Amino acid sequence: MGIVDEDIVKVRDASDIVAVISTHTALRRVGQRWTGLCPFHNEKSPSFSVNQQEGLYYCFGCQKSGDVITFVREIEHLDFVGAVEWLASKAGITLTYTDHDEGAGRKRQKMLHGVMDKAVAWYHQRLNAPDAGAARKYLRSRGFDRAMVEQFQVGWAPDRWDDLCRYLKVPDDVLVDCGLGMRNKAGRQQDFFRSRILFPIFDDQGRPVAFGGRKLPDAEGPKYQNSRENKLYNKSATLYGLNWAKTDIVNANEAVICEGYTDVVGFFRAGVPRAVATCGTALTEDHIRSLKRFTRKIILAYDADEAGQNAAEKVYAWEERHDIEVNVLGLPPGADPDELSREDPEALAAAVRNAKPFLAFRVQRVLDAADVSTPEGRARAAAAAIEVIREHPSPFLRDQYVMEVAGFCRVDEHQLRVQLAAAPRPKPQPEAADRRRRRGGDAAAESEPPPWVGGSGSGEAVGGGFGDHGGYDDSDPMFAGTSAPQQRPGAPRSARPAMPKDGPEVEALRLLIHRRAEIEPWLRPILFGDFRTRGAYEVLIASADVAAALQAAAEHPVAELHGLIARLAVEESSAPVDDVVSILVAEAAVRAISVFEVAARTSDDPLAYSPLISWLKLRLESLRGDDANMDFAPELLAWLDENSAELS
């Protein structure tokens, strides 16, 4: 699957990165850059920088970086193709796909979404019609105000056979593929929904895919009627409300899962806009996979009756399989989130804050159901709790709960541990075992921190070289009179890779990005003593623009290059080119002198090197001090370049 390169370039060029990012965080122009609070992590001082001309962004706090496509991928949690499609839809660009059949399929899918958009708008408008009075009255009784009706695009399907079909005027196959209607036995198109309040269901990109219909209290028929699965809608993988909730899910690092559409509305009403609901199905593993893209912490908010509790228990094995934390929200018996949000919204918000870990909820439920007023009752409660505890994969956590149960039931810890060990734990499901085996292999690489995480310091920005550009220093010396060993490509990568310190070499790269014509004639590989800055120089010189350089850096064996180039692309440089070049040439001369001095000490004829060393020192002195003379720089640079093989 893919999009032709020409269209990717067209979409990138047509997308104003400042306009796209400004919908997620406020940006302020500072010189040639735009700055603001990072939309990817919480911060009080702006560390997020955008270069509108190059179409790039970089955060000095969390080191997120990239172009407008990368931003949409990160913020909307899409794959590459999905991000390009998202931007293309905003820009009104029709995409061409590398696979013709897939392109046709995507085109039809876009058409179906367009039909669904019209249906959502039509049903929503019908809620204002005279025949929807009972529906409006019911919604008001359930705490819906106009703002909620608008936000959730609630609609009304009138009690007529074909009003929507006559409005849409689309072929039968389109009606069926959208789940909006069918052709009846009389040969006429017929609407799927009649006389129902409708809750549109959107995918996580905000595209309508289905409807959930609820009958009015006195109407006939089943209480709920949902769209059938169709070309757009897989109910076992779709979560109602995810399109509205995903931003707060990421910000709060938790997602609340409930059972009904009005429960989701209730959580929003209570100030918890990170709730989603299954669409008339039990919670599935596909739902868990969908939420894992946004958070590891999941809170189950099913009704506190037996059915809801049993549904919660089904997800226990997924904790280990998908590396998530499952918590359970405790509600009063018989209550549901919708009711509680209207009666006591703060109590519902507090219940979210006080949600218990999954195992704690299960153990507590066993103990709450037991009669612990007698020795026999306490013994039975302890035995039942041990059976629940036994299922947990962590021996440390099992031990902690054993101690808690022993204290609550007033039984001997040793006896509980004997019972716990009396029977083996249930075998893990194959997928969980496979995941643990993978951890023994390349999982360490998967968990490796990003390459631009700072070292052991505080992570504060460190100024250097030609002013404070917000660079991060990992305390590795560069070349200012030092010869500290540096990590080379191919060497084992440390858990916290070092970042080049902001010095003349980094400043030269900054100039190369922003004022290429001025400095490029002066630069040579020999002027870069740090393998990372030299690698970045070589990538930049070989690339037509910064976007191409970033693409090449992403495939470079030195992982730090991409982050370095991305950071410098959003930083301005006002340093004089002559000053930067003179320092680079001088420092390269220092390294050359060091090479020949070492050679002289190990040579049979040490005096043979004296004329060359003296010549280099003389030229070096001319480049240093207040009376520095750039006239000697070209000569010295030419000599360094000519002898680079010997000096490397």
N, C-alpha and C positions, 0 to 999 in steps of 0.2 A: 504494500500500500504506500502511495506517495503522491505528492503534488509536484508538478513540473517546476524546475528551478526558476524559470522566468516569472512564474506567478508568485513564488515565494518572495523574490526580489521586489516585484510590483507591490505586494501587500506590505512588505517592510517599509518601502519608500513612501507609501500612501498613508502610513500610520504615524501620526504625530505622537512621539513618546511622551512628551509633556502632557498632552491632552489625555492620553490613556492613563498615565500614572496619577494625574490630578483628580481622577474620580475616586481614588483610594487614599490620597493624602494631599494636604495643601502644600504647594510648591511656591517658593519665592525666588525671584531672579537676583543673583549675586554675580555681577560681572557677566561673564559669558556662560555661567552655569546656573542651574536651578537647584535649590536645596530645600529640604523639608524633613519631617520625621519619617523614619523608615516604616513602610507598611508591613514589613516582615517580622519586626520584633518591637517590643515595648521600649521606648526611650523618652527622655525628657528634653534632651538637647538634640537638634537636628544633626544627623550624620549621613543622611542620604543625599547623594549628589547625582544630577542628571546633566549630560551633555546633549543638548537638543540637536546640535549640528551633526554630530556623529551618530545620534540615536542610541546612546548607551547610558546605563545607570550603574552606580556603585555605592554600596553602603560601607562606611568605615567602621561601623559597629559590628555587623554580622557577616560582612564580606560577601553578601549577595551581589551579583553583578550579571550584566548581560544586555541584550537589546530588547526591543519592544515585544518580540515573540517570546523570549525567555521570561519577560515580566508576566505576560498573560499566562504562560504555562505555570509559573509559580503561584500567582495570585488566584487563578481560577482552577488550579489543579487539573490541568489538561495535558494530553500528550502533544507532541509537536504538531501533528496534523490538525488536532482539535484547536490548538492555539491559532494556527494560520487561518483555519475556517472561521474562528471567532472574530478575528480582525478583518477578514475578508467581508464578512457579513456587515460589519460596521462601515466599511469603506465602499460597499456596493460593488465588490469585485467578484466576478464569476470565475471559479477556479477550474483548471484543467488537471486531471489526474493521470498518473503514469499508466494506470490500468484503466482501459476504456470502460470495461464492465463496471468497475467500481465507481468510476466517474458518473456513469448513468445512474447507479444506485444512490450515490450521494445527491445527485440532482433531484431524483424523485423524493428522497427523504426530505430535502429542503422544501419541496413543493408541499409535502404532507404537513410539515410543520407550519407552513403558511396557511393551509386550510384550518389547522387547529387554532392558529392565532385568531382567525376570523370567527371561529366557533366560540372561543373564550370571550371575545369582545361582544358577540351577539347575545350570548347567554347572560353576560354581566349587564348588558343594557336592558334585557327583558326583566331584570329584577325591579326596575322602576315602573313597569307597566301596571295598569289597573288590576289585571288578574293575578298579580304577585303580592297583593296586599297581605294575604295570610302568611306568605313566606317571610315578608318583612317583619310582620308581628312576631313570628316565631324567632327570628334572628335576634330581635330586640330582647325577647325574653331570655335568650341565651347570652346576653351581654355584648352582642355585636353592635358597635357604633359604625358611623359612616366610614371612619378612617380604616377600621378593620375590614369592612366589606371591600373597600378599595384596595387595600394592601394585598388581600388574599384573593381578589378578583372573583368573589362569590357571585354565583349566577342563579338563574331560574329557568327551568325547562317547562314551557307552558303545556297545558293539558290538551295538546293537539297532536295529530299523527305525524305531520310532515313539515312543520313550520321551518325548522332548520334546513331540511333538505331543499325546500323551495328557495330559501335564502342563498344557500351555498351554490346550488346549480353545478354540482360536480358529478362525475361518473360513479357508477355503483362501486367499482373497485377502490376508488378513493375513499368513499364513505366507509367501506369495510376496513381498509387498511388504517384508517384513523379511528375506527371504533365508534363512529358517530351515527351509523345507520345501516340499513340493509334494504333489499327489495323483498316485499312481502308476497304472500301467496296470490294476492290480487294483481301482482305485477307493478305495484307502485313503490316508490322509495318511501321508507319509513324511518323516522327518528328513533334512535336507541333509547333516549331519555324522554320521559313525559312526567309532568307534574312532580318535579323534584327540585330541591335546592341542590345546586351543583358546586362542588369544590374542585377547581382545576388542579391537575397534578402536573408539575413541571419536572424536567430532568435537572441535573445540577448546573447546567448551563442556562437555565431559565427558559427552556423551550417547552411548550405544552405538549404532553404526550397522552393524557387521559383525563377522565373525570371521576370523581366520587360523588354519587347522588344519595341524598337522604330524603325520605318521604316526610310529609308533614304529619304531625301526631295523629290526626283523625283520618288520614288517607289509607287506602287499601294497599296491599302488596308488602313485600319485604321491606324492612326498615332501611337497609342500605342496598344500593345497586351500583356496582363499579364497572368501569369500562372493561371489556374483555381484552385479553392480550392481543396485540396487533403488531404491525410493522414498527411502531414507535415505542411500544410499551411492554416491558417485561415486569410484571408486578412483583415477582420474587426478588428483583434486584433494585426496584425503585423505592425511594423514600420520599414521602410527602413532606414538603417544606425545606428540603435540603438546599434548594436554590436561594431561599431567604436566610437560612440558618448558617450556611457554611462560613461566612466571615466571622461571626461570633464564635463558632465552634473552634476556629483556628486561634482567635484571640484569647478565648477562655481555656483552650486546650482540653475541652470536654464536649461530648455530645449527649443529649438526652433523647432516649427513644421511648415513644409512647404508642398507644394503640389506635388512636383516632384522630381525624382531622381537627375536630374541635378541641382536643387535648393540646395539639400543637398551638392553636390560637390561644388557649388558656395560658400556656407557658409564656408566649409573647406578651400577653396581657399582664402577667406577673413580673415582667422585666427579665425574663430568661429566654432571649431570642435565639436559642441554640437547640431547639427541640425539633425532632422529626418524627414521622410515624410510618409504620408499615401500611401497605395499601390493601387491607382486608386479608392479609396472610399472616402466618406466624413469622417470627424473625428468622431469617435464613443466613447462611454463611455468605451469600452474595451481598447482603446488607452490611455485614461486618466488613467485608473487603472494601465496600464503597466508603464506609466511614473511616477506615484505617488510613485513607489518603489524607484525612484532615486532622485526626487526633488518635491517640492511643487509649484515651480514657472515655469509657462509655458508661452512661448511667441509664439503667432500665427503670422506666416510670410506669410500669403496668399497674392496673388497678390492684389494690391490696386485697383481692379475693383469691380464692384457690386457683382459679384459672390463670390469673395473672402471674401468680407465684410459680406455678408449674411451667408457664411459658418462659419465665426467667431462668429456670434451671437448665433449659435446653442449651444455653450458650456457654455452659461451664467449660466444656472441652476447647472452645475457641480461644479462651484466654491464652493457653499454651501454644496452640497451633498458630495463632496470628499475633502473638506478642502484644496483647492488649490488656488493659485493666478494666474489668467489669465491676461496676458498682450497682447497687440496687437502692432505689429511693423508697423510703418507708412512708406510706400513706395511711390515714385512718381507715379502719374496716369499712367497706362499702363506698368509700370516696373515690373520685377520679380527679385528674388534674383540671378538667374543665370546670367542675363544680367548685373545687377548692380555690381556683383562680378568681371566681366571682364572689365567693364568701369570705375568703381570707388570702389574698394574693401574697402577702408577706410570708404566710405559713408555707405556701408552695415554694417560694424562693428559698426559704430556710431549709425545707426538705431536700432541695437539690444540694445545698451546701453541706448538709449532714448525711448525705448518701453513704451507705456502708459498703465496704468491699464485699464482693460476691460471697466469699466463704463466710465472712462474719454474718451476713444476712441469713445464710442458710443455717448456720449454727444457732443463731439467735432465735430463728423460727422454731427449731426443734426444742430449744429450752423454754420458749414462751408457751409452747403447747403442752408442756409436761407439768405434772403435779409434783413439785419439789418440797412439799410439806412433810413427806414421809421418807424414811430411808429407802424404801422400795422404789418410790417415785424418783428420787435423786439418782439411784443406781440405773434405772431404766433411761432416764434423761442422759446420763453420762454415756451409756452404751450407745444410744442413738446418735449422740453428737460425735462420738468417735467414728462411727460409720461414715458420717459426712466428712469429717476431717481426713479420713484415710484417703479419700479420692484426690486430695491436693498433691501436686507433683513436688512441692518444695518440702524437704525434711525439716528445715529450719522453721518454716511457717507452721507446719503440723505440730512441731514441738511447742511453739508459742500458744497455739489454741488448746493444746492438751493442758497447759498450765492454767489457762483461763477457765476451762471447763472444770478442772479439778477444784479450783477455788469456788466457783459458783455452786457446784453440786456437793461440795465438801467430801470429796473422795480422794484417795491416795494417788498422787501423780504416777508413782511407780506402777500401780495396778492398771492405770489407763494406758501407760506405755506398753505394758505386757499385752493388753488387748489390742493395741494398735499394731503391734508386731506379729500378732497371732495369725493374721491372714495377709497375704501379699496385696499390694496396691493393684488396682486394675491396670492392665497393660495400656500404655498410651496408644492412641490411634495412629495408624501408619504415617499420616502426614506430619504429626507432631514429632514422631521418631525421626522421620527424614529430615525435618528442620534441625533437630539437635545434631544429627550426623553432619549436616552441612556446616553447623557452627564449628565442628571440629576441624573443618577444612578451611574454606576461604571466608568464614564469617568474620574473622578478625579484620580482614581487609574491608568488608562491608561496613564495619562499625568504626573504621578509622575516621578521626575528625577531619573536617575539610582542610585543605592544605594551607589556608591563610589564617588559621586560628593562631593567636599570638602565643608567645612562649610562657615562661613562668612568671612574667610580670603581671601588672594589673590590667593590661589590655588597653591602657590609655594611649591616645595618639601621641607620637613622639615627633617633634620637629627635627629637622636636620638639613644639612646641605645648604640649600638656597631658600630657606624659609619653611615654616610649618605647613605642610600640605596634608596633614592628618595621616601620615604613613604610620605603619605599625612596625616596631623594632623588636626583633627577637634576640637582641644583644649579640649578634654575630658580627665581628669586625668586618669591615669591607676592605678597603685597601689604603686607608689613610696612614701609611707608615707601619702597617702591621702585616704579618704573614701568617695569620691564624689559619689552620686547615679548614677547608670548606667541603661540604658534602658534594659529591660528584654524581652525575647521572649514572644510574645503574647500581649505586650503593643502596643498602637497605634503608628505606625511608623511615625516619623517626615518627613517633606518634604525633609530634607537633612540629611540622616542617618549619625551618627558619625562613624569615622573609628578608630580602635585601634592605639594608638600612638606607634611609633617604640621604644620599650623598651625591657627588657629581655624576656618577654613572646613572643613577636613577633620574637625576635632573636632565641628563642628556636624552634619556628615553622620553621623558615628558616633552621636551622640545621637539624630538623627532615626530611625536604624534601630532603636536599642535602647530609647529612651525618648521615643517619638514624641509622646505626649500632652503631655509637659512642654515640649518645645521648639518644636513645630510652630506654635503661635500667634504665636511671636516671629519666625519666619523669613519673609523675602521674597527674591525673586531679586536685588534691588539689593545685598543683603549679601554676595553672592558675586562677587568681582572676577575670579576665574580662570574662564575659560570651561568648564574641565573640571569644577570643583566646582559651578558653576552648572548645567551640564548634568545632573550627578548629582542635584542637588537637585530639578530639574524632573522627572526620571524617578521619583525616590522619592515625590514628592508626588502624582504622577499614578497611582501603583501601589498596589494594595490591600495587598500584602505584598512581602517581599524577593524571593521567587521570581518574582513578576510583574515586579518592577523589573529583575532580572537578564535576564529574557527581553526586556524592552524595551531594555535597555542593549546587548544583543547585536546589535540592529538599528539602534542609534544611529550617526550619522555620526562621532561622536567615539569612536574605538576604545578609548580608555583607560577609559571609564566602567565597562565590565563588570568589569574587574579591580579597579578602585577600590572598587566596591560590594561585590564578593565578598570583598575583604580586610577591609573595615570590618565586614562581617556576622559575622566570627569574632573581632572584637576587643571587649573590654569598655570601657565608658566610665564613669569616676567623676567626671568634671569637673562642677563646679557650672554649671547652666544659666545663671544670672545672669552669671557671669564670662564665659562664652563669648559670650553675647548682647551684653554691654557692649563687648567687644573688637570683635565684628563691626560693631556700630553705629559705634563710634569709627573703625574703619578705613574704613568706607564714607563717613563724614564727611570724613576726610582726603582721600579721592579726590574728593569733591564740592568741597571747598575748592580743590584743585588745578585742577579744571575751571573754576571761576569766576575764579581768579587768572589763568589763561591767557586767559580771555575778557576780563578787565579790561585786560590788557596790549595787546590788539589792538582794544580798543573806542575809539570817539571820545569816550566819556564814562566813563573808568575809575572815577571816584568813584561811579558808579551802583551798582557791585557791593559797595562797602565795607560798607554796613549788613548785607547778607546774609552776607558773609564773616565779619564781626565776630560776628554771631549764631551762626553755625556754630562758630566757634572757642570762643565762650563755652560752648556746649552740650558741645563736645568736651572742654574742660577739666573739666567736671563729671563726665565718665565716666572720667577718668584719675587716676592717683595713689592714694595710700593712703586719701584721703577721698572716693573715687568715690561718686557718688550716682546710683542707678539710676532715681530719680524722673524724670529728664529723658530716659531712654532711649525710652519710648513716644512722647513728643512728637517726638523727633528721628527715630525710626524711621518715624513716620507721614509726616513731611515728606519723608524720603528716598524712601519708597514713592510718594508723590504726584508727586514730580519725577523719577522713575526714567527716564522717556523722555528727558528733557533731559540726564541724567547718563550715560546708556549710550553 
